[in-house]
Amino acid sequence: MKIISSLFLTLIAVTAFAQKRDNRITIGTVDTVYSNILKEKRIVYVHVPNGDKDEHYPVLYILDGDDHFQSAVAIAEQISGIIPRMIVVGITNTDRERDLTPTHVKPDRIINAGDAARSGGGENFMGFMQKELIPYVDEHYPSTSYRVFSGHSLGGLAVMNAFFNHTSLFSAYIAIDPSIWWDGERWIKSYEDELRQHDFTGKSLFVGIANNIPAGMDTISFLKDTTNIAPVTHAVLPFVHFLQNARPAGLYMGSKFYPNEWHGSVELNAEYDALRYLFKFYHFDMNYVRAHRDLNPDSLVNTHFNKVSKQMGYQVSPTEDMINSMAYDYMGAQKMNYAFILFKRNIENHPQSSNAWDSLGDYYVAVGNKQKAIDAFNKSLSLKETTDTRQKLEGLTGKK
């Protein structure tokens, strides 16, 4: 009996564990693209934000997706509203040294013989991205033409290769502690003269720099050191300084040095800072609105997002959540006419949103228009049944 009971309890535990696993939260889809250029199947992780079925999003392409996809999705979701909601595409590796390096090199103190033998496939990899992966994403997911390319270490080197040689492919570039020491820094230095003639109008670049400087050395003595003790920082710091002085035409550029992060830990903080910096133009200043309550908020929103649209190259509308939050804010301030304009704007932009109709119902309750509140709540429930809206309707009609 004890054996039977024990087996029974084990079965219950296993079943419960399986149920928990079945209820796991998922943040993306595993997809595959066969590359005729690379002659192999490539696995990509794709996250698409929750939104209206006709909504489209800019795309963040992130290298080393095996390691950085989850954190990139978390950042993009956490600060959405400050930046636009984004599709995140994590590109996993098959042969990292082959794909992410722009030139073929010989073995040296840093690069072993095996890695050197496989190096230099960067242009083939960019051909895969340009001719196969990006068209696939555009065909199968609700993407827009605004693309961000992000990479760390050798991934950052690949990003810089795209920045120089495929400038039009992406709108913004994020290079985190990029391995531009590659090829004895000859590769990166070959672009210095060209940068002054290159037109980067409408393009953005953010470079994150980790503190790989050995303890006891200051920056000046480190940069004078010829032992190549920390090649990444030794190459990145002077190049960023060069970029800042060269001021390439049209380029919006930012960089940040992370004194408390090293090469292996810098990616998370730098990804966050990069997205905040690159989309600085996107955020709508609610503090200004609250300080100027007599200005029409709808006009302010229109003016702001017209500028955002110009920057991103297509029509960008404010999110439903943003307008809803503004509307409730004005309703709380007893600016009912402006609150109504905003609630109605959400209905016009998101006619199939049950939440937009529920919020309009709240407005009608606040102004004492019972019948229109009932109509709005009924419309909301016809789109999606929710306990909260049902209770509001029952409170008005007395029916359950």
N, C-alpha and C positions, 0 to 999 in steps of 0.2 A: 504493500500500500504506500509506503514511504517513497518507493521508487516511482510509482505511478504518479503520486502527488507532485513529486519533484519534476517529472517530465511535463506534467500539465502546467505547472507554474512557469517552467522554462518556455513552453510554447506560448503562453500568454505574454511573457516578457518580449519574446522575439517578435510576436505579432504587433505588440504596442510599438516596438522600436521601428518596425517596418512602416507602420502608419505614420509615425513621426517623420520618417524619412520621406514618405510620400507627400507630406505637407510642407516640405522644405520650400523656402523662398528662393526663387530663381531670379537672376538679374540679367540674363541674356540667353542667346541661342547659339549653339555650336553649328556652324555652317562650313561647307567645303567648296572650294573653287579649284577646278583643274587648270593648271597653267601649261599651255602649249609652249610658252617661252622657257619655263624652267623644267618642263617635262616631269611634273610631279603634281600630286594633289596637295593643296594648301588648306589648312584648317584655320578658320577665323572665328572669333567670338564676337557676337553682335548684340548690343543693347539698344533697344528702341524705347524712348520715353512713352509713358501712358498719355494719350491725348486723343483728340478727335481723329476720326478715320481719314479726314482730308488734310490733316496737319503735316507739315514737312519740317525737317530739322537740319541744321548744319551737322557735319560729321567730323568727329575726332578720330583720326587714324593713329593708333599707338603701337609702336614696335615692342618686341619682347612681350607679346600679349599673354604668354604663359605666366609671367610674373606681374605685369602691371595693369591688366584689364580690370580686375576687381576694384583696385584702388581708384582707377580713373573713373569708373562708373560711380563709385561712392562720392567722389569729389564733384563730378558733373551734376549729380542729383542733389547733393547737399546745397550747392550754391546756385541752383537754377533759379532764375529770377534776377540774380545779380549778373549771371551770364545766361545766354539763351539755353533752353533745353537742347540736348545734343544726342545724336546717335553716336555710340562709341564702338569702334571696330578694333578689336585686338588681334594683331597679326602674330600668330605663333611661329616658332622657328622650325626649320628642318636642318639648315646648315648656316648657322649664324655668321661664322667667319667669311663664308662665301658671299652671302647676300648683303651684308651690311658694310662691306669694305669697297671703296671706289677704285683701288688700284691693286695690282698684283705686286707683292713684295717678297724679298728674300728673308730667310730666318735671321733674327738678331737677338740681342739680349732680352727683348720683351716678347718677341713672336717666335714660337717654336716652329719646327720644320713642318709639322702637320698642318697647323693653321696657315702658315705662309703658302703652302702648296695649294690650299683651297681658296686663297684670297683673291679679291679683285672682281667679284661677280656683281658689284653694286649696280652697274648699268642694266644688266639683265633683270635684276630685281626691280629696278625702277620701271623697266618696260612692263613687267608683270603688273605692277601697281597701276600704271597709266592705261594700259591697253586691256587689262583683264579684270583686276580686282575692283577698281573704282567704277568701271561700267557695270560690273555685276551688282555692286551695292546700289548704284543709282537705279538699276532696273528692278531690284527685288525689295528695296526698302525706301521709306519716304524721306529721301535725302534732298538737300538743296545744293547749290553750287558752291557754298562756302565750306571749305575744308581746312582742317588743322592737322598738321603732321607733327607727331611727338616721338622723341626717342631719347634713351639714356645710354651713355657710354658708347659702344659701337653703334647703337641705335641713334645716338646724337650725331655721330659721324655721318650716318646715312641721311639724317635730316639735313645736315649741312651740304651734303652732295646734292640733295633735291633743291635746297635753297639757291645754290649757285647755278645748277645745270637744268633744273626743271622748275624754274621760278613761277611759271604761270599755273602749275598744277595745283598748288595750294594757296590759300589766302594768308595763312599764318603758320609759323614754324616754331617749334619748341625743342631746343637742343640742351639736354641736361647733362652736365659734365661730359661733353662730347669728346670722343677719343681723337681729337685732331692732331695728336702727336703722331698719328699714323704716317708711315713712310718717312720717318725722320723729320716731320713737319714740312717736308717739301711740298706735299699735296696742298696743304692749307695756304702756304706762302705764295703758291702760284696764282692764287686768286686776288691777292692784295692789290695789284695794279688794276686789275679788271674791275674791281668793286667801284672805283671812282667813275667809271664809264657806264655802269649798269643802272638801269632804271627800275627801281623797286616800288614804284607808285602803287599804292593800295595793298602793299605787303607788310607783314609784321613778323618780327623775330624776337624771341625771348631766350636768353642763355642763362642757365643756372650753373653756378660754380661751387663745387664742394671744397672744403678745406682739407686738402691732402698734404699740406705743408708739414714737414716733420716738426715735432716739438723742439723748441729752442731756437728755431729759425724765424726771422721776420721775412716779410715779403721781398724786400730789396735783396737780402743775402740769398734768399731762395732762388730768385730769378737770375742771379749771377752764377749760381751753382752749375757746373758742367757735368756732373755725374749722372744727370737724368734720374734723380732719386724719386721724383713723383711726376711722371711725364704728362699726366692729364692736366693738372693745374699749371705746370710749367708752360704748356702750350696755350691753354685757354685764356689765362689772365692777359698776356700780351696781345692776343688776337682781339679780345673784347675791347681792350684799350685802343687798339688800332681802329676798330669799327666805330667807336665813339668819336674818334678824331676825324675819320674819313667822312663820316656822315653821308653814306650812300644815298643817292637821290630818291626821295619819296619813301624811304624806309622808316617805319615806326618800330623802334628798337628799345628793348629793355634788358637789363641783366641784374643778377643779384648774387652776391657772395654769401655763402652760408658758413659762418665761422664754427658752428657747432655740429656740422654734418660732414661726413666723409663720403668717398665715392659710392660706397654701397648703401648709404642711408639717405642720400639727398633727394632721391626721386620723388617721394611723396610730397614733401613740402614745396619742392620746386614746381611740380605739376600744378598744385593748387595756386601758387603765386603767379605762374605763367598764365593760367586761364583768367585769373582776376585782372592781370595787367593787359592782356590782349583784348579783353572785352570790356575795358574800362568805359568805353563809349555806350555800352548797352544799358546800364542800370539807370532806372528812372528815380529821380531824387524826390522821395516822398516828404522829406523835411521841408523842402522848398514849398511844396503844395500846402502843407499844414501851416506854414508861416504866411501864406497868401490865400486865405480861404475865400476871398471874394473873386478870385480868378476862376474862370471856367476850367475845371480839371480835364474835361474832354478835349478842349483845345490844346491844353498843355501836353496831354498824352499824344495827340496827333502830331504836334510839332516835334516832340522828342522822337517818336518812332519813324517819322519821315527822315530824320537825320540818321537813325539806325539803319533804315532801309537803304539809304544812299551808301553807307559804309559797307554794308554786307552785299550789295548788288542785287537785291530783290526785295519785294514787299514784305516787311516784317510787322506783325501785329502784336500788341501786348497780350500776355497770357490771360486766360479766364480768371485764374486765381488772383492775379495782380489787380484787375479791374474790380473783381468782387470785393477784395480787401479795401480798396479805395472807396467803393460805394458804401460799405458798412461804416467806414471811418467818417464819411460825410453825413451819414444818417445819424451817427452818434453825436455829431456836432450840430445837429438840427438844421443842416443845409439840405433840406429834403429835395429841392429842385435839382441840385447837382447829383444827389444820390440816385434819383430816378433816371437821369441821363446816363449814368454809368451802368445801372442795372439793365437798362434797355439796350445799351451797347453790347453787353454780354449776350443778351438774347439774340441780337442781330448777328453777332459773330459766331455764337455757339447755339443755334436753335435746337439741337438735339441733346443739349446738356440738361439733365434733370436738376443738377445743382443750380444752374443759372435761373431756371424757373422757380425753384424753391426759394432762392434769394429774392426774386421779384415778389413772390408771395409775402415774404417777411416785410418788404417795403410797404405793400398795400395794407398789411395788418397795422403797421406803424402809423399810417396816415388815416386809418379808419375806414378803408374801402373794403368791406367784408366780401362782397361778391367777386371783385377782381382778385382778392386773395384766394378765395375758393377756386376760382378758375386757374390761377397760376399753380396752386398745389396739385390740382387734378392733372394738369398738364405734366407737372414734374413726375407724378406717380405713373402716368401713362408711359413715360420714358424709362423709369426705374423705380421699383418699389423699395422704399426705405422706411424704417420704423419712425424716424424723426418727422418726416414729411407727413406720414399717415396720422401721427398723433396731432400735428398742427391742424390738419384738415378736420379731424374728428372734434377737436376743440372748437372749431368754428361752426360745424354743422350739427354737433350733438349726436352724430351717427357713428356706430362702430361696425 
